Amino acid sequence: MITDPRVLRDEWVPSEVRHRNAECNQLSTALAPVADDDRPGNVFLHGPPGTGKTCCAQYIVSQFCREVRDVAHEYVNCWTDSTRFAVLERLLVNVDAGADVHRSSTPVDELVRRLRDHREPYIAILDEVDVLQDTAVLYDLYQIPHVAVVLVANQEETFLAELDPRLQSRLRTCASIRMQPYTTDQLAAILVDRVRMGFEPGTVDDAQLERIADAAAGDARLAINVLRAAARNAEDAGSGRLEPEHVTAAIPEAEHDVRRKTLSKLTAHQRVLYEVVRDAGELGSATLHERYEVRVDDPHVRRTRRKHLNKLCEYDLLEKTGDGRGRTYRLVEPAPAP
């Protein structure tokens, strides 16, 4: 049934992005000065998970470099490269200026100097920027005139509120692009494209794609995972077509798979915070921090912990109620494992 499994991967970037014309145009406009060596505008893409933020950022930057001007560009996932050093090192390696960098001996200021001395236009996409351990790297990049930064996060205001006032005031000048959840019809159209490019003709009808889109509730990532799981179910059953029962069984499977992938991305400290709440089921903020500090040798400061907890809530791993000292966190019960 599946002829090209690449179209069902989370990281796959299509040749055309559907239902994001206005957002893509805004991003293109912000990057346009790069073509004339003028200072580019920085951009903040934000919105709930599954709204196409990462896809749009990678698509437009790739299109710009292919059709307007071929400049150095790099995608950095801050889940995995979360320190100031790691981000700068990733950017330098892309322009062959990081070969002799050593985390134990090379000063961070030396990395900043090398990136500044590169002097050619550079577009940096910082995905999941709200999990950065050291946001000073954003100030570093802002101070380099030839570097354009595309920031990607779920919540703009929550992220900005946690920043140093000096950095906060600068980032508020970024072009702010809000990504709304997809409608059911929009999600169905996105799935039609995936089926056309990656499935045998006649194996998936519009009715099943509408069922998937409706179940995904605006989240393209979940919709694509449901489609993949449903196709796998059909193939396992020896069916040549996607049937309603394949989709019904695929929904909890896909939800479980998305959750598993999210958990696998957690840093060591994020996982400890998650496990403290998981083990208790529900926990007040003060007790949560106390138990976290017992479990780790070098605890992050509370400000960083709050960022981690916000991210766990944004991805529906935890849920919080109340404010301040009265805040409570509880585990969001996962879908049953298939």
Phi and psi in degrees as GROMACS dihedral restraints (atoms count N, CA, C in turn):
[ dihedral_restraints ]
;  ai    aj    ak    al  type     phi  dphi    fc
    3     4     5     6     1   -88.9    20    10
    4     5     6     7     1   121.8    20    10
    6     7     8     9     1   -99.4    20    10
    7     8     9    10     1   -23.5    20    10
    9    10    11    12     1  -142.1    20    10
   10    11    12    13     1    92.3    20    10
   12    13    14    15     1   -64.8    20    10
   13    14    15    16     1   -14.2    20    10
   15    16    17    18     1   -60.7    20    10
   16    17    18    19     1   -33.3    20    10
   18    19    20    21     1   -70.5    20    10
   19    20    21    22     1   -10.0    20    10
   21    22    23    24     1  -105.6    20    10
   22    23    24    25     1     9.5    20    10
   24    25    26    27     1   -88.6    20    10
   25    26    27    28     1   144.8    20    10
   27    28    29    30     1   -59.8    20    10
   28    29    30    31     1   -35.7    20    10
   30    31    32    33     1   -87.3    20    10
   31    32    33    34     1    -2.3    20    10
   33    34    35    36     1   -69.3    20    10
   34    35    36    37     1   132.4    20    10
   36    37    38    39     1  -108.7    20    10
   37    38    39    40     1   118.2    20    10
   39    40    41    42     1   -71.3    20    10
   40    41    42    43     1   165.4    20    10
   42    43    44    45     1   -76.2    20    10
   43    44    45    46     1   -13.8    20    10
   45    46    47    48     1  -145.1    20    10
   46    47    48    49     1   131.5    20    10
   48    49    50    51     1   -94.8    20    10
   49    50    51    52     1   123.5    20    10
   51    52    53    54     1   -88.0    20    10
   52    53    54    55     1   141.6    20    10
   54    55    56    57     1    61.3    20    10
   55    56    57    58     1    29.6    20    10
   57    58    59    60     1  -137.8    20    10
   58    59    60    61     1    32.8    20    10
   60    61    62    63     1   -61.1    20    10
   61    62    63    64     1   -46.7    20    10
   63    64    65    66     1   -63.6    20    10
   64    65    66    67     1   -43.5    20    10
   66    67    68    69     1   -66.9    20    10
   67    68    69    70     1   -41.0    20    10
   69    70    71    72     1   -65.0    20    10
   70    71    72    73     1   -38.0    20    10
   72    73    74    75     1   -65.1    20    10
   73    74    75    76     1   -40.0    20    10
   75    76    77    78     1   -61.1    20    10
   76    77    78    79     1   -43.7    20    10
   78    79    80    81     1   -65.8    20    10
   79    80    81    82     1   -42.2    20    10
   81    82    83    84     1   -60.9    20    10
   82    83    84    85     1   -41.2    20    10
   84    85    86    87     1   -62.4    20    10
   85    86    87    88     1   -41.3    20    10
   87    88    89    90     1   -65.4    20    10
   88    89    90    91     1   -32.7    20    10
   90    91    92    93     1   -86.0    20    10
   91    92    93    94     1   -14.7    20    10
   93    94    95    96     1   -51.9    20    10
   94    95    96    97     1   -40.1    20    10
   96    97    98    99     1   -58.7    20    10
   97    98    99   100     1   -21.3    20    10
   99   100   101   102     1   -58.5    20    10
  100   101   102   103     1   -33.1    20    10
  102   103   104   105     1   -62.2    20    10
  103   104   105   106     1   -27.6    20    10
  105   106   107   108     1  -112.0    20    10
  106   107   108   109     1    17.2    20    10
  108   109   110   111     1    63.6    20    10
  109   110   111   112     1    18.3    20    10
  111   112   113   114     1   -83.3    20    10
  112   113   114   115     1   165.3    20    10
  114   115   116   117     1   -67.7    20    10
  115   116   117   118     1   122.6    20    10
  117   118   119   120     1   -76.8    20    10
  118   119   120   121     1   159.5    20    10
  120   121   122   123     1   -87.0    20    10
  121   122   123   124     1   143.0    20    10
  123   124   125   126     1   -86.1    20    10
  124   125   126   127     1   155.5    20    10
  126   127   128   129     1  -133.5    20    10
  127   128   129   130     1   142.8    20    10
  129   130   131   132     1  -120.9    20    10
  130   131   132   133     1   110.2    20    10
  132   133   134   135     1   -95.4    20    10
  133   134   135   136     1   126.0    20    10
  135   136   137   138     1  -144.7    20    10
  136   137   138   139     1   154.6    20    10
  138   139   140   141     1   158.5    20    10
  139   140   141   142     1   171.3    20    10
  141   142   143   144     1   -61.4    20    10
  142   143   144   145     1   162.4    20    10
  144   145   146   147     1   -57.8    20    10
  145   146   147   148     1   144.2    20    10
  147   148   149   150     1    81.7    20    10
  148   149   150   151     1    15.9    20    10
  150   151   152   153     1  -101.5    20    10
  151   152   153   154     1     8.0    20    10
  153   154   155   156     1    89.8    20    10
  154   155   156   157     1    17.8    20    10
  156   157   158   159     1   -62.1    20    10
  157   158   159   160     1   -53.6    20    10
  159   160   161   162     1   -64.6    20    10
  160   161   162   163     1   -42.8    20    10
  162   163   164   165     1   -59.7    20    10
  163   164   165   166     1   -46.9    20    10
  165   166   167   168     1   -62.8    20    10
  166   167   168   169     1   -44.4    20    10
  168   169   170   171     1   -60.8    20    10
  169   170   171   172     1   -48.9    20    10
  171   172   173   174     1   -67.8    20    10
  172   173   174   175     1   -38.5    20    10
  174   175   176   177     1   -64.0    20    10
  175   176   177   178     1   -49.3    20    10
  177   178   179   180     1   -68.3    20    10
  178   179   180   181     1   -40.5    20    10
  180   181   182   183     1   -64.4    20    10
  181   182   183   184     1   -43.3    20    10
  183   184   185   186     1   -62.2    20    10
  184   185   186   187     1   -43.8    20    10
  186   187   188   189     1   -64.0    20    10
  187   188   189   190     1   -42.2    20    10
  189   190   191   192     1   -59.8    20    10
  190   191   192   193     1   -45.6    20    10
  192   193   194   195     1   -71.2    20    10
  193   194   195   196     1   -23.4    20    10
  195   196   197   198     1   -86.0    20    10
  196   197   198   199     1   -37.5    20    10
  198   199   200   201     1  -108.1    20    10
  199   200   201   202     1   -23.3    20    10
  201   202   203   204     1  -108.8    20    10
  202   203   204   205     1   -61.5    20    10
  204   205   206   207     1  -156.1    20    10
  205   206   207   208     1   129.2    20    10
  207   208   209   210     1   -81.9    20    10
  208   209   210   211     1   100.9    20    10
  210   211   212   213     1  -120.3    20    10
  211   212   213   214     1   163.0    20    10
  213   214   215   216     1   -61.8    20    10
  214   215   216   217     1   137.3    20    10
  216   217   218   219     1  -151.2    20    10
  217   218   219   220     1   149.6    20    10
  219   220   221   222     1  -147.2    20    10
  220   221   222   223     1   140.1    20    10
  222   223   224   225     1  -101.0    20    10
  223   224   225   226     1   126.0    20    10
  225   226   227   228     1  -120.9    20    10
  226   227   228   229     1   121.9    20    10
  228   229   230   231     1   -93.2    20    10
  229   230   231   232     1   111.6    20    10
  231   232   233   234     1   -72.9    20    10
  232   233   234   235     1    -8.3    20    10
  234   235   236   237     1   -61.3    20    10
  235   236   237   238     1   -43.2    20    10
  237   238   239   240     1   -96.7    20    10
  238   239   240   241     1   -33.1    20    10
  240   241   242   243     1  -112.3    20    10
  241   242   243   244     1    84.0    20    10
  243   244   245   246     1  -103.5    20    10
  244   245   246   247     1    -4.8    20    10
  246   247   248   249     1  -102.6    20    10
  247   248   249   250     1   163.0    20    10
  249   250   251   252     1   -58.5    20    10
  250   251   252   253     1   -44.8    20    10
  252   253   254   255     1   -62.7    20    10
  253   254   255   256     1   -46.0    20    10
  255   256   257   258     1   -62.6    20    10
  256   257   258   259     1   -41.2    20    10
  258   259   260   261     1   -64.7    20    10
  259   260   261   262     1   -48.9    20    10
  261   262   263   264     1   -64.2    20    10
  262   263   264   265     1   -39.5    20    10
  264   265   266   267     1   -62.3    20    10
  265   266   267   268     1   -43.6    20    10
  267   268   269   270     1   -60.0    20    10
  268   269   270   271     1   -41.7    20    10
  270   271   272   273     1   -67.2    20    10
  271   272   273   274     1   -37.5    20    10
  273   274   275   276     1   -71.9    20    10
  274   275   276   277     1   -39.1    20    10
  276   277   278   279     1   -58.0    20    10
  277   278   279   280     1   -34.9    20    10
  279   280   281   282     1   -62.7    20    10
  280   281   282   283     1   -27.4    20    10
  282   283   284   285     1  -112.3    20    10
  283   284   285   286     1    25.1    20    10
  285   286   287   288     1    57.1    20    10
  286   287   288   289     1    37.0    20    10
  288   289   290   291     1  -120.8    20    10
  289   290   291   292     1    15.2    20    10
  291   292   293   294     1  -124.1    20    10
  292   293   294   295     1    13.3    20    10
  294   295   296   297     1   -63.6    20    10
  295   296   297   298     1   -36.6    20    10
  297   298   299   300     1  -101.4    20    10
  298   299   300   301     1    19.1    20    10
  300   301   302   303     1   -79.0    20    10
  301   302   303   304     1   133.8    20    10
  303   304   305   306     1  -128.0    20    10
  304   305   306   307     1   125.2    20    10
  306   307   308   309     1   -62.8    20    10
  307   308   309   310     1   -25.7    20    10
  309   310   311   312     1   -85.6    20    10
  310   311   312   313     1   -17.2    20    10
  312   313   314   315     1  -134.2    20    10
  313   314   315   316     1   -19.5    20    10
  315   316   317   318     1   -84.4    20    10
  316   317   318   319     1   121.6    20    10
  318   319   320   321     1   -65.4    20    10
  319   320   321   322     1   146.7    20    10
  321   322   323   324     1   -61.3    20    10
  322   323   324   325     1   -38.0    20    10
  324   325   326   327     1   -59.2    20    10
  325   326   327   328     1   -29.5    20    10
  327   328   329   330     1   -68.4    20    10
  328   329   330   331     1   -36.7    20    10
  330   331   332   333     1   -65.9    20    10
  331   332   333   334     1   -41.6    20    10
  333   334   335   336     1   -62.5    20    10
  334   335   336   337     1   -42.6    20    10
  336   337   338   339     1   -61.6    20    10
  337   338   339   340     1   -42.9    20    10
  339   340   341   342     1   -64.1    20    10
  340   341   342   343     1   -40.9    20    10
  342   343   344   345     1   -67.5    20    10
  343   344   345   346     1   -37.9    20    10
  345   346   347   348     1   -65.9    20    10
  346   347   348   349     1   -38.2    20    10
  348   349   350   351     1   -74.6    20    10
  349   350   351   352     1   -12.9    20    10
  351   352   353   354     1   -59.9    20    10
  352   353   354   355     1   -40.4    20    10
  354   355   356   357     1    65.7    20    10
  355   356   357   358     1    -5.5    20    10
  357   358   359   360     1   -96.9    20    10
  358   359   360   361     1   152.9    20    10
  360   361   362   363     1   -55.2    20    10
  361   362   363   364     1   143.7    20    10
  363   364   365   366     1  -145.1    20    10
  364   365   366   367     1   131.3    20    10
  366   367   368   369     1  -112.1    20    10
  367   368   369   370     1   120.8    20    10
  369   370   371   372     1  -114.2    20    10
  370   371   372   373     1   122.2    20    10
  372   373   374   375     1   -97.4    20    10
  373   374   375   376     1   118.3    20    10
  375   376   377   378     1  -108.9    20    10
  376   377   378   379     1    99.2    20    10
  378   379   380   381     1   -86.3    20    10
  379   380   381   382     1   147.2    20    10
  381   382   383   384     1    54.6    20    10
  382   383   384   385     1    43.3    20    10
  384   385   386   387     1   -62.6    20    10
  385   386   387   388     1   -21.0    20    10
  387   388   389   390     1   -75.2    20    10
  388   389   390   391     1    -0.7    20    10
  390   391   392   393     1  -103.7    20    10
  391   392   393   394     1     6.4    20    10
  393   394   395   396     1   -56.6    20    10
  394   395   396   397     1   134.0    20    10
  396   397   398   399     1   -75.7    20    10
  397   398   399   400     1   -34.1    20    10
  399   400   401   402     1  -130.1    20    10
  400   401   402   403     1   102.3    20    10
  402   403   404   405     1   -76.8    20    10
  403   404   405   406     1     0.7    20    10
  405   406   407   408     1   -59.9    20    10
  406   407   408   409     1   -24.7    20    10
  408   409   410   411     1   -63.6    20    10
  409   410   411   412     1   -28.5    20    10
  411   412   413   414     1   -67.3    20    10
  412   413   414   415     1   -38.1    20    10
  414   415   416   417     1   -66.8    20    10
  415   416   417   418     1   -39.5    20    10
  417   418   419   420     1   -55.2    20    10
  418   419   420   421     1   -49.9    20    10
  420   421   422   423     1   -69.4    20    10
  421   422   423   424     1   -36.7    20    10
  423   424   425   426     1   -62.7    20    10
  424   425   426   427     1   -31.9    20    10
  426   427   428   429     1   -79.4    20    10
  427   428   429   430     1    -8.1    20    10
  429   430   431   432     1  -100.0    20    10
  430   431   432   433     1   110.7    20    10
  432   433   434   435     1   -64.9    20    10
  433   434   435   436     1   -23.8    20    10
  435   436   437   438     1   -93.8    20    10
  436   437   438   439     1     4.4    20    10
  438   439   440   441     1  -102.7    20    10
  439   440   441   442     1   122.5    20    10
  441   442   443   444     1   -99.6    20    10
  442   443   444   445     1   132.4    20    10
  444   445   446   447     1  -115.5    20    10
  445   446   447   448     1   127.5    20    10
  447   448   449   450     1  -107.9    20    10
  448   449   450   451     1   108.8    20    10
  450   451   452   453     1   -92.6    20    10
  451   452   453   454     1   138.2    20    10
  453   454   455   456     1  -129.9    20    10
  454   455   456   457     1   126.2    20    10
  456   457   458   459     1  -157.6    20    10
  457   458   459   460     1   168.3    20    10
  459   460   461   462     1   -77.4    20    10
  460   461   462   463     1   -45.5    20    10
  462   463   464   465     1  -127.0    20    10
  463   464   465   466     1   116.3    20    10
  465   466   467   468     1   -68.3    20    10
  466   467   468   469     1   -53.4    20    10
  468   469   470   471     1   -65.2    20    10
  469   470   471   472     1   -40.7    20    10
  471   472   473   474     1   -60.4    20    10
  472   473   474   475     1   -41.5    20    10
  474   475   476   477     1   -67.1    20    10
  475   476   477   478     1   -49.0    20    10
  477   478   479   480     1   -63.4    20    10
  478   479   480   481     1   -35.5    20    10
  480   481   482   483     1   -62.6    20    10
  481   482   483   484     1   -24.6    20    10
  483   484   485   486     1   -88.1    20    10
  484   485   486   487     1    -4.8    20    10
  486   487   488   489     1   -86.7    20    10
  487   488   489   490     1   160.1    20    10
  489   490   491   492     1   -58.3    20    10
  490   491   492   493     1   137.6    20    10
  492   493   494   495     1   -53.9    20    10
  493   494   495   496     1   -36.0    20    10
  495   496   497   498     1   -63.7    20    10
  496   497   498   499     1   -44.9    20    10
  498   499   500   501     1   -72.4    20    10
  499   500   501   502     1   -37.3    20    10
  501   502   503   504     1   -58.9    20    10
  502   503   504   505     1   -44.0    20    10
  504   505   506   507     1   -65.1    20    10
  505   506   507   508     1   -34.0    20    10
  507   508   509   510     1   -73.3    20    10
  508   509   510   511     1   -43.2    20    10
  510   511   512   513     1   -70.0    20    10
  511   512   513   514     1   -22.4    20    10
  513   514   515   516     1   -69.3    20    10
  514   515   516   517     1   -11.2    20    10
  516   517   518   519     1   -85.3    20    10
  517   518   519   520     1    -7.0    20    10
  519   520   521   522     1   -64.4    20    10
  520   521   522   523     1   149.8    20    10
  522   523   524   525     1   -66.2    20    10
  523   524   525   526     1   124.8    20    10
  525   526   527   528     1  -101.4    20    10
  526   527   528   529     1   120.3    20    10
  528   529   530   531     1  -119.7    20    10
  529   530   531   532     1   112.2    20    10
  531   532   533   534     1   -91.2    20    10
  532   533   534   535     1   127.0    20    10
  534   535   536   537     1  -101.6    20    10
  535   536   537   538     1   114.6    20    10
  537   538   539   540     1   -84.7    20    10
  538   539   540   541     1   154.5    20    10
  540   541   542   543     1   -58.1    20    10
  541   542   543   544     1   146.7    20    10
  543   544   545   546     1   -69.7    20    10
  544   545   546   547     1   150.4    20    10
  546   547   548   549     1   -78.7    20    10
  547   548   549   550     1   167.2    20    10
  549   550   551   552     1   -60.5    20    10
  550   551   552   553     1   -42.4    20    10
  552   553   554   555     1   -63.8    20    10
  553   554   555   556     1   -39.2    20    10
  555   556   557   558     1   -65.8    20    10
  556   557   558   559     1   -42.7    20    10
  558   559   560   561     1   -63.0    20    10
  559   560   561   562     1   -42.1    20    10
  561   562   563   564     1   -60.3    20    10
  562   563   564   565     1   -39.9    20    10
  564   565   566   567     1   -65.4    20    10
  565   566   567   568     1   -38.8    20    10
  567   568   569   570     1   -62.6    20    10
  568   569   570   571     1   -41.3    20    10
  570   571   572   573     1   -67.8    20    10
  571   572   573   574     1   -35.8    20    10
  573   574   575   576     1   -57.1    20    10
  574   575   576   577     1   -43.8    20    10
  576   577   578   579     1   -61.5    20    10
  577   578   579   580     1   -43.4    20    10
  579   580   581   582     1   -64.3    20    10
  580   581   582   583     1   -41.3    20    10
  582   583   584   585     1   -64.9    20    10
  583   584   585   586     1   -42.7    20    10
  585   586   587   588     1   -61.2    20    10
  586   587   588   589     1   -37.6    20    10
  588   589   590   591     1   -87.9    20    10
  589   590   591   592     1   -20.7    20    10
  591   592   593   594     1  -129.9    20    10
  592   593   594   595     1     5.1    20    10
  594   595   596   597     1  -126.3    20    10
  595   596   597   598     1   156.7    20    10
  597   598   599   600     1   -63.6    20    10
  598   599   600   601     1   139.1    20    10
  600   601   602   603     1   -57.7    20    10
  601   602   603   604     1   140.7    20    10
  603   604   605   606     1    79.6    20    10
  604   605   606   607     1     5.9    20    10
  606   607   608   609     1   -91.8    20    10
  607   608   609   610     1   -18.5    20    10
  609   610   611   612     1  -133.8    20    10
  610   611   612   613     1   124.1    20    10
  612   613   614   615     1  -100.4    20    10
  613   614   615   616     1   166.9    20    10
  615   616   617   618     1   -61.8    20    10
  616   617   618   619     1   -32.2    20    10
  618   619   620   621     1   -61.7    20    10
  619   620   621   622     1   -40.8    20    10
  621   622   623   624     1   -71.1    20    10
  622   623   624   625     1   -35.4    20    10
  624   625   626   627     1   -67.1    20    10
  625   626   627   628     1   -36.3    20    10
  627   628   629   630     1   -66.6    20    10
  628   629   630   631     1   -38.2    20    10
  630   631   632   633     1   -61.6    20    10
  631   632   633   634     1   -42.9    20    10
  633   634   635   636     1   -65.3    20    10
  634   635   636   637     1   -45.8    20    10
  636   637   638   639     1   -62.1    20    10
  637   638   639   640     1   -40.5    20    10
  639   640   641   642     1   -64.5    20    10
  640   641   642   643     1   -41.1    20    10
  642   643   644   645     1   -68.6    20    10
  643   644   645   646     1   -29.6    20    10
  645   646   647   648     1   -77.5    20    10
  646   647   648   649     1   -15.8    20    10
  648   649   650   651     1    50.7    20    10
  649   650   651   652     1    50.2    20    10
  651   652   653   654     1    89.8    20    10
  652   653   654   655     1    -3.7    20    10
  654   655   656   657     1  -101.7    20    10
  655   656   657   658     1   105.3    20    10
  657   658   659   660     1   -65.2    20    10
  658   659   660   661     1   -36.8    20    10
  660   661   662   663     1   -59.3    20    10
  661   662   663   664     1   -45.4    20    10
  663   664   665   666     1   -66.9    20    10
  664   665   666   667     1   -41.3    20    10
  666   667   668   669     1   -58.9    20    10
  667   668   669   670     1   -44.0    20    10
  669   670   671   672     1   -67.7    20    10
  670   671   672   673     1   -36.7    20    10
  672   673   674   675     1   -67.0    20    10
  673   674   675   676     1   -37.1    20    10
  675   676   677   678     1   -64.6    20    10
  676   677   678   679     1   -43.9    20    10
  678   679   680   681     1   -59.0    20    10
  679   680   681   682     1   -44.3    20    10
  681   682   683   684     1   -63.8    20    10
  682   683   684   685     1   -45.1    20    10
  684   685   686   687     1   -65.6    20    10
  685   686   687   688     1   -38.9    20    10
  687   688   689   690     1   -65.2    20    10
  688   689   690   691     1   -40.8    20    10
  690   691   692   693     1   -64.5    20    10
  691   692   693   694     1   -38.8    20    10
  693   694   695   696     1   -64.1    20    10
  694   695   696   697     1   -41.3    20    10
  696   697   698   699     1   -61.9    20    10
  697   698   699   700     1   -42.4    20    10
  699   700   701   702     1   -63.7    20    10
  700   701   702   703     1   -43.4    20    10
  702   703   704   705     1   -65.3    20    10
  703   704   705   706     1   -40.6    20    10
  705   706   707   708     1   -62.2    20    10
  706   707   708   709     1   -32.4    20    10
  708   709   710   711     1   -84.6    20    10
  709   710   711   712     1    -1.8    20    10
  711   712   713   714     1    73.9    20    10
  712   713   714   715     1    20.9    20    10
  714   715   716   717     1   -90.9    20    10
  715   716   717   718     1   144.0    20    10
  717   718   719   720     1   -91.4    20    10
  718   719   720   721     1    -0.1    20    10
  720   721   722   723     1  -139.1    20    10
  721   722   723   724     1   155.6    20    10
  723   724   725   726     1   -82.3    20    10
  724   725   726   727     1   120.1    20    10
  726   727   728   729     1  -108.6    20    10
  727   728   729   730     1   162.8    20    10
  729   730   731   732     1   -54.4    20    10
  730   731   732   733     1   -38.7    20    10
  732   733   734   735     1   -67.0    20    10
  733   734   735   736     1   -28.7    20    10
  735   736   737   738     1   -68.1    20    10
  736   737   738   739     1   -39.6    20    10
  738   739   740   741     1   -69.0    20    10
  739   740   741   742     1   -44.6    20    10
  741   742   743   744     1   -58.1    20    10
  742   743   744   745     1   -44.7    20    10
  744   745   746   747     1   -69.4    20    10
  745   746   747   748     1   -27.6    20    10
  747   748   749   750     1   -76.0    20    10
  748   749   750   751     1   -24.4    20    10
  750   751   752   753     1   -61.4    20    10
  751   752   753   754     1   -55.3    20    10
  753   754   755   756     1   -65.7    20    10
  754   755   756   757     1   -30.8    20    10
  756   757   758   759     1   -61.8    20    10
  757   758   759   760     1   -45.7    20    10
  759   760   761   762     1   -67.9    20    10
  760   761   762   763     1   -41.1    20    10
  762   763   764   765     1   -59.8    20    10
  763   764   765   766     1   -41.6    20    10
  765   766   767   768     1   -64.9    20    10
  766   767   768   769     1   -39.6    20    10
  768   769   770   771     1   -67.5    20    10
  769   770   771   772     1   -42.4    20    10
  771   772   773   774     1   -62.0    20    10
  772   773   774   775     1   -42.3    20    10
  774   775   776   777     1   -63.0    20    10
  775   776   777   778     1   -43.5    20    10
  777   778   779   780     1   -60.9    20    10
  778   779   780   781     1   -43.2    20    10
  780   781   782   783     1   -63.3    20    10
  781   782   783   784     1   -40.5    20    10
  783   784   785   786     1   -64.1    20    10
  784   785   786   787     1   -44.7    20    10
  786   787   788   789     1   -61.3    20    10
  787   788   789   790     1   -35.4    20    10
  789   790   791   792     1   -68.6    20    10
  790   791   792   793     1   -20.6    20    10
  792   793   794   795     1   -86.7    20    10
  793   794   795   796     1   -12.1    20    10
  795   796   797   798     1   -62.8    20    10
  796   797   798   799     1   142.1    20    10
  798   799   800   801     1   -73.6    20    10
  799   800   801   802     1   170.4    20    10
  801   802   803   804     1   -58.5    20    10
  802   803   804   805     1   -42.1    20    10
  804   805   806   807     1   -73.3    20    10
  805   806   807   808     1   -37.7    20    10
  807   808   809   810     1   -62.5    20    10
  808   809   810   811     1   -39.7    20    10
  810   811   812   813     1   -65.9    20    10
  811   812   813   814     1   -38.8    20    10
  813   814   815   816     1   -62.3    20    10
  814   815   816   817     1   -45.0    20    10
  816   817   818   819     1   -60.5    20    10
  817   818   819   820     1   -43.4    20    10
  819   820   821   822     1   -62.4    20    10
  820   821   822   823     1   -44.6    20    10
  822   823   824   825     1   -68.7    20    10
  823   824   825   826     1   -33.2    20    10
  825   826   827   828     1   -60.5    20    10
  826   827   828   829     1   -44.8    20    10
  828   829   830   831     1   -71.7    20    10
  829   830   831   832     1   -40.2    20    10
  831   832   833   834     1   -59.4    20    10
  832   833   834   835     1   -42.6    20    10
  834   835   836   837     1   -67.4    20    10
  835   836   837   838     1   -29.9    20    10
  837   838   839   840     1   -93.3    20    10
  838   839   840   841     1   -24.7    20    10
  840   841   842   843     1    86.7    20    10
  841   842   843   844     1   -45.2    20    10
  843   844   845   846     1  -154.9    20    10
  844   845   846   847     1   141.1    20    10
  846   847   848   849     1  -154.6    20    10
  847   848   849   850     1   138.8    20    10
  849   850   851   852     1   -72.0    20    10
  850   851   852   853     1   156.4    20    10
  852   853   854   855     1   -58.8    20    10
  853   854   855   856     1   -46.2    20    10
  855   856   857   858     1   -62.1    20    10
  856   857   858   859     1   -45.7    20    10
  858   859   860   861     1   -66.0    20    10
  859   860   861   862     1   -37.7    20    10
  861   862   863   864     1   -58.6    20    10
  862   863   864   865     1   -47.1    20    10
  864   865   866   867     1   -66.4    20    10
  865   866   867   868     1   -37.4    20    10
  867   868   869   870     1   -62.4    20    10
  868   869   870   871     1   -45.9    20    10
  870   871   872   873     1   -69.7    20    10
  871   872   873   874     1   -34.0    20    10
  873   874   875   876     1   -62.2    20    10
  874   875   876   877     1   -45.1    20    10
  876   877   878   879     1   -64.5    20    10
  877   878   879   880     1   -29.4    20    10
  879   880   881   882     1   -71.0    20    10
  880   881   882   883     1   -34.2    20    10
  882   883   884   885     1   -83.5    20    10
  883   884   885   886     1   -20.1    20    10
  885   886   887   888     1  -117.1    20    10
  886   887   888   889     1   150.1    20    10
  888   889   890   891     1   -80.8    20    10
  889   890   891   892     1   -33.6    20    10
  891   892   893   894     1  -130.4    20    10
  892   893   894   895     1    76.9    20    10
  894   895   896   897     1   -65.0    20    10
  895   896   897   898     1   143.1    20    10
  897   898   899   900     1   -69.2    20    10
  898   899   900   901     1   156.8    20    10
  900   901   902   903     1   -66.7    20    10
  901   902   903   904     1   160.4    20    10
  903   904   905   906     1   -61.3    20    10
  904   905   906   907     1   -33.9    20    10
  906   907   908   909     1   -60.1    20    10
  907   908   909   910     1   -43.6    20    10
  909   910   911   912     1   -68.0    20    10
  910   911   912   913     1   -38.7    20    10
  912   913   914   915     1   -61.8    20    10
  913   914   915   916     1   -39.7    20    10
  915   916   917   918     1   -62.0    20    10
  916   917   918   919     1   -38.7    20    10
  918   919   920   921     1   -62.1    20    10
  919   920   921   922     1   -43.0    20    10
  921   922   923   924     1   -62.0    20    10
  922   923   924   925     1   -44.6    20    10
  924   925   926   927     1   -66.2    20    10
  925   926   927   928     1   -38.2    20    10
  927   928   929   930     1   -60.3    20    10
  928   929   930   931     1   -41.8    20    10
  930   931   932   933     1   -65.2    20    10
  931   932   933   934     1   -40.1    20    10
  933   934   935   936     1   -63.5    20    10
  934   935   936   937     1   -33.7    20    10
  936   937   938   939     1   -74.7    20    10
  937   938   939   940     1   -39.2    20    10
  939   940   941   942     1   -61.0    20    10
  940   941   942   943     1   -32.3    20    10
  942   943   944   945     1   -96.9    20    10
  943   944   945   946     1    18.5    20    10
  945   946   947   948     1    58.8    20    10
  946   947   948   949     1    29.8    20    10
  948   949   950   951     1   -88.4    20    10
  949   950   951   952     1   -36.2    20    10
  951   952   953   954     1  -128.1    20    10
  952   953   954   955     1   163.5    20    10
  954   955   956   957     1  -131.9    20    10
  955   956   957   958     1   138.4    20    10
  957   958   959   960     1  -119.9    20    10
  958   959   960   961     1   146.4    20    10
  960   961   962   963     1  -135.0    20    10
  961   962   963   964     1   153.9    20    10
  963   964   965   966     1    80.2    20    10
  964   965   966   967     1   179.3    20    10
  966   967   968   969     1  -134.7    20    10
  967   968   969   970     1   157.2    20    10
  969   970   971   972     1    54.3    20    10
  970   971   972   973     1  -133.1    20    10
  972   973   974   975     1   -65.3    20    10
  973   974   975   976     1   -22.1    20    10
  975   976   977   978     1   -90.2    20    10
  976   977   978   979     1     6.8    20    10
  978   979   980   981     1   -70.8    20    10
  979   980   981   982     1   139.6    20    10
  981   982   983   984     1  -126.5    20    10
  982   983   984   985     1   140.2    20    10
  984   985   986   987     1  -115.3    20    10
  985   986   987   988     1   139.8    20    10
  987   988   989   990     1  -137.2    20    10
  988   989   990   991     1   156.8    20    10
  990   991   992   993     1   -73.4    20    10
  991   992   993   994     1   133.4    20    10
  993   994   995   996     1   -83.7    20    10
  994   995   996   997     1   119.6    20    10
  996   997   998   999     1   -64.5    20    10
  997   998   999  1000     1   127.7    20    10
  999  1000  1001  1002     1   -73.1    20    10
 1000  1001  1002  1003     1   159.3    20    10
 1002  1003  1004  1005     1   -64.6    20    10
 1003  1004  1005  1006     1   147.9    20    10
 1005  1006  1007  1008     1   -57.0    20    10
 1006  1007  1008  1009     1   138.1    20    10
 1008  1009  1010  1011     1   -66.9    20    10
 1009  1010  1011  1012     1   138.7    20    10
